[in-house]
């Protein structure tokens, strides 16, 4: 459907770049010759990644960003343009998660999830799209999830945000195709990252339940290699994962009752 993305000398803006998929994406696209914008809330984490990459000063910029602080986004876009003059790929990878039953989860938790995982991605994308339109090309990507295709227990808020992300970027794809702007949705399953140590329960405390699905997930290096291959081959949607959760995507369409029963059994088993 799309032409393949070429990373050599391209300006790639990665949010959530201080850890996990974002940090590994920075490592692998740097090796391909991209110029990189590193963004996340943690400036310390970004500086650590920048030091690791050992890029020349004209090849990267560290740009701390909280995507839920919308009033600052325009200034951040200006900083990227001042540095590089263009934006070729925006990889919306910032996000937070949660593990708690709906009955136990305060509304403020849902609000925060929506602010960061949905509205923040939309706000940054809307700020970057006019740049891409003016330069006559661009590529916008977002880290969605299998949770954006199916529902899972303890993740009502997270699933809601990822379903919303899938809907927004699928619709956006249809609108900007005529502008030579490509949109890619990345759909990971369980990926082995440090997010397992940062999952919060309804009261904001560290989740103490079973995180083995993440801890035993696909290595993040392999995950990012698949994502990059998808960009380079022009895939509009990239499924990446090695566990049984990847089969749920197809099951949702072919045998939804089986999927709903499996999810209910997961909830009963804790």
N, C-alpha and C positions, 0 to 999 in steps of 0.2 A: 504493500500500500504506500509506504514511504520510501524516500531515498535514505540510504544509510548515513548515519552521523559520522563525521570525521573529526577526531579529537585533536589532531595535530594543530597547534596554535589557536584552537578554539577557546573562547572564554566560557568557562563552565562555573556556574554559581551553585554551590552545594550548601543547603541548610541542614541543620542537624549534623554538622561536619566534625564535631568534637569527639564522636565515639561511634561505635557500631557500623551500620551500613554506610553512613555519611563519611566517616573517617577512612574506611576502606575504599570507598569510591574515590576520595581524594588521592589516596596512594596509587590506585591503578590508573586513573586518568592522567596523573602527573607523569607516570611512566610512559604514557602515550603522547606526551608533548603538549598537553593542554595548559592554558593559563587559568589559574584557579582563584575563585572567591570562596573563602572559608567563612561560613557563618554558623553561629549557634549562640546560646545564651552565655556559655562559659568561655570567657576570653582566655582564661588559663588553659583550658582544654584545647582551644584552637591554636594557641601559641605552641603547645606541645606537638601538635600535628604538623604545624608549619616547620618547626625545628627538625622534625623527623624527615620531612620531605627534602630539605636542603635545596630549595629552589632559589634561583637568583631573584633579587628584589623586584625585578620587572615582570616576574612570572606569577606572582600571587599577591593577594591582599587578605589580611585578617580583618573581618568585619563583624564584630559581635552584633547579634540581632535576636530580639524576642519577637516572634511573628505576631504575638497577641498585642503588641504595642504599635497599633496601626499608625499613630501620628509620626513615628520615626521612619517608616518604610520609605517614604519619598526621599529622605536624606540619604538613606543607604543606597538606593538606586543611583542617585547623583554621584555618590562616592565611587561606585563601580564604573560609571561612564567616565568620570574624571580620570580614573586609573587606566582603563582599557579602551574606552571609546565605543564599546559594543557589548552585547550579551548574546551568546550563541545558544547556550543551554542553561535553563533554570531547572535545577533538580530540587523540587520541594520535598524535603526529607525530614523536616522537623515534626515532632509529634510526641505525645504522651499516652500512657495507657492506664488501665485500672483493672482490678480484680475484686468484685464484690457483687452480692445479690442486689437486684433492683430494689427490693423491699428495704434494704439496709443503706442504700446510697442516697446521700443528700442531693438536692437539686443543684447545689453549687458545684458538685463534682461534674455533673453533666454539662453545666455551663462552661466550666473550664476546659473540658474536653472539646466542646464545640468551638470555643474561642481559638484554641491552639491548633487542633487537627483539621478544622474546616475553614473558619473565617480567616484565620491567619494565612492559610495557603491561598485562599481566594484573593485576599488583599495584596499579597506580594505578587501574585500572578497578574492581577489587574495593573499593578504599577509597572511591571516589566513589559507587558504586551505592547504598549505604544512604542517602546524602543524597538522591539522586534518588527513591528509594522513599518516603522520609519526606515529601518535598515533593509527591509524587504525579505527577511528570513529570520528563523528562530526555531527553537525547540523547547517545549515545556514538558516536564515530567513530574510525576508525583509518586511517592511511595504510598500505595493503598495497602491492601492486605487480603488474604483469603477471608478475613473477617468483613471485608467489604462485599463479599459475595454470599456468605452464609452467616447464620447466627450461631453463637456459642454461649454456654452458660458462664456466668461471672463477668461477662464482657458486654453487657447491654449498651453501656455508654460508648465503649470503644467500637463495637460493631456499628452503632448508629453513625458515628463520625466517618468510619471508613466506607459505609454505604453512601453517605452524602458526598464524600470525595469522589467515588466512582461515578456517581451521577453527574456531578459538576463537570469533571474533566472529560467524560464521554460527550456531554453536550457541547462543551467548549471546542472539542476536536472538530465537530461539524461546522462550527462558526468560523474558525480561523484557517481552515484548509485553503480557502480561496486567497488568503493572505500569505501563503507559503510558510505558515507556521505549523509545525507538527506537535502533536500531543501524544505522550506515552504514559500509560498507567502501568505501574509496576505492582505486581500482586505476589508478595512473598507469603510463604507458609511460615513454619517455625524455623527461625534462623538463630544460630548460636551467637548471641551478642551479650553485652553486659546489661541489657535491658531487664534481664531476669532479676538483677539485684536492685532495680529501681522501680519495680512494680509496686503500686500503692493500693491499699484496701480503702474501704469507704471512709474510714476515719483519718486517712492520710498517712497512716503508719505503714511500714514495710509489710508487704504481703508475705505471710508465713506458710501458705499452702504449697501445693505441688507445682513447681516450675520446671519439672523435668523435660517437658516438651520443648521448651526453649533451650535448656541446657544440653539437650541431646539433638538439637536441630542441625540443619545444614551449616557447615562452617561459613563464616561471613565472607571469607576470601572466595570460596566457590560461588556463593550467592552473587557477589558483585561481578565476578567474571561472567556469569550468565546474563546479568543486567547489561553489562557493557556489550556483550555479543548481540543482545537484542537491539540496543541503540544502533550498533554498526550495521545490522541487517535490516533496519527500518521497521521493526515490529511495533505496531501501535499499542499492544498490550503484552506484557512480559510476565509469565507465570514462573516462579522460582521457588523451589522447595523439594525435599526428598522424602517427606513423610506421608502418611495416609491422609493428612488434611488436604493434600492437593487433589485427591479423588473426590472430595466433597463438592468441588466446584461443578463437576459434571453431574454428580448425583443430585444436586439442587434442581437441575433441569429434567433429568431422566426419571428419577424416583424420589421426589421430594419427601414423601411420607417416610421413606427409609432414613433420610437425613434427619428429619425432625425427631424420629424415634431415637436415633443414635445420640443426638444432642441432649434429649431428655434423660437418656441413660447416663450420659456424662454428668449431668447435674445431680442425679440421684446418688452417683458414686463419689461425689465430692470432687 
